């Protein structure tokens, strides 16, 4: 990239040159030829207006000489005589007379050279020109322009009829007292007044007008320089370009930055794509493992009661006679295992229905004391070693779906019993109203939940790995509670300390 920029430093100088000589080209190719439009009839007043327009617009034109001449004949040939010579400059736009034929008779050397040169060119032109065709551009540049360093001289181009008459004058074929008007302008150019514009500041630290043979004395190896000679009347000067290598380094960095950003963006995109692929694969692997565990655990959950039912059935079938105690015992076993299967199927069905929003809430007035008492008593019968208590403060009834609320209670109570050590199986349920919400706080003294597991326990199929859930856990209980409460416009969150217990707080909108 450094080499590219340094090559541009040399190559792009042409663009800067073209921009900075645009005004000179405008003068040379457009404004100077306007003199011919007057066909030689410019007087001092019109010439002053024209000169003013040039001196005002082009600062590098220092002064203008206007030769008001006439072309006529003598007995021996052509004569070209200056009638008056005027000078215009920025200090005197109205002009001053340098020569008047009637007064001075002879031109001084300072102004005679330009006049004599153009008169000689006119004579040469008349010798070679063919009046049957128009004057071409090459002839105009050769015979009607004189361009030397710091000076441009231009003669107005004669009409075809005038040229025919002049040729006869030259050959001595026609002699009369008639004269033809012509104008010559000399433009003195100062290249140092040329306004420079640095159109490529990213490449060129400095641009200056210097003499053509200027050579820098700076020996700094890190200073880069190049130059472009100026054309025409500016030819004794050049535009000198310079930049320190450190200056160009900024441009290198500026150009390289988008490329570096694009490359970085490409790598970042690849990284993000790779990460997303990895995340999706990891997620799919986790989901596969969770679903695999779910199927295994679900199979076990179904297999255990089915096996018990099968054994009890075989015992009943193979017994010749059953005593009353045995009949009641097997009947109780069959009833309990059937309830387990029914509860498991109901949980799965309810979970699916809630996820798909295919059931509707059935609001009814719930007497909290009666509701809790019924659930607590059933669990005390089921788990005699379970210390289960409840407390209701400042609220007695509220409207909700009794069945869904009961499912939440059952899951949280079952978990509290299941994940507590023997001798520490206890749960206290506190119910109270807070603003427009009703709060249910379930506080147990179980094994607690590791901090890193808290973010996952409400996910479907997720099971905290411990000795208490190696068998008989599907991983739906807390996820089911979460879905139920979301469906009821409620929420659930947990606080837990490993080894000390957990607190589940259920929040529901209070509809009194």
C-alpha positions, 0 to 999 in steps of 0.5 A: 500500500505504501508503494501504491501511494508513492506511485500516485504521488508521482502520477497524480501531479498531472491532475493537479497541474491541469486544475491549476493551469485551467485559468491560463488555458481559458485566457489562451484559448478563449479570452485572447481570440475574442480580439478577432471579433472586433475585426480590427476596429477596437479603439482605446475605450473598447480596448480599456474595457477588454483589458479591464476584464482580463486584468480583473479575472486573471491575476497572473496577467501583469499588464497588456499592450494594445497596438492599434495598427493599420495595413496599407500599400506603397508603390513597392509593396505592403506597409504595416504601421502602428498608429497608437500603442496603449499600456494597461495594468492593474494600477492604471486600468484606463491605460496610458499612451506609450506611442502615437504615430503622429507625435513620435514617428519611431517606436522605442525598442521596448515595444518595437520587438513585439510589433515587428515580430507580428508584422513579419509573421503577417508578411510570411503568412501572406506569402504562403496562404491560399485564399481559396480556403479558410485559415486552419488552427495550425496557421493561426497558432503559427502566424497570429500568436507569439508565445515566449516566456512571460509573454503572449502576443496576438494579432487579430485574424484578417477577413478573407477579403482583406487577405486577398487585398494584402496579397495584392499589396505584397505583389505590387499589383494594387496601390491606393490610399486605402488602409485596413484596421488591425489590432495587436495585444501583448499580455505580460504574464507573471507565473508567481501570481498563478493561484495554486489549488491543492486538489490532492491534499492527501498526497501533496503536503506542499505545492509551490511555483518554482523556477524551472531549474530550481533544485531543493537543497534539502537532503532529507531522505524521507522527503519525497518531491516531484515536479511538473513544468508549466506550459506556454508563457509560463514555461520558465516555471514549474509546480514543485510538489513535496511531501514527507514520508510520514505525511503519506503514511496517514494516507496509507493508513486511511486507505488500509483501514477500510481494508483492515475493517473489511477483513476483520468484519469477514473474520468476525462474521466467520466467528459469529457463524461458527459460534452460532453453529456451535451454539445450535449444535450444543443446544441440540445436543443438550435438548437431545440429552434432556429428551433422552433422559425424559424418555428414560425417566418417563419410561421408568415412571410408567414402568414402576406402577405398571410392574407393581400392578402386574405383580399385584394382579398376578398374586390375586390371579394365582391365589386360590383364595384371598383373605380380607386383609390381603384383598384390601392390601392389593386393592390399595396397591392397585388404586395407588399405582393407578392414581400415579399413572393417571396423575402422570398422564394428566400432567403431560396432557395439561402441560401440552394443553397449556403450552398450546393455549388450548384450555381456558381458565375457569375462575371461581371464588376460592376460600383459601383456608378451606383450599389449603386445609384440604391439600395439607390434610391429604398430604399429612395422610400420604406422608405422616413424617412430613411437617406441613404448615400454612399461614394466611394473613390479611386475605381470605378469598380470591378468584382463580382457577382452583384446579390449576392453583391446586396443581401448582401446590401439589408440584411444589409440595411434592418437591419439598418432600422429595428433596428433603433429607429424612428427619428434615422433611418440612414445608411452611406455606405463607399466603399474604396480599401485597398491593394488587397481588397475592403472594404464596411463599413455600419455604422448605428445609431441603437440600437446596439448589446449587446457585449455578442451577437456579437459571435452569430449573424452570426449563422443560426436561431439566433435572438438577443432578443429585442423589434424590432424582436419579430415579423417578423424576421426569424434569417437568414439575417446575417447568409445569408450574412455570407454564401454569403461572404464566398462563394465569398471568402470574410468576414464580421465582426461587431463592435457595441456599445449598444444604439449607433449603429453598424458598419458592415465591408464587405471585398471582394477580389479586382478584378479590 
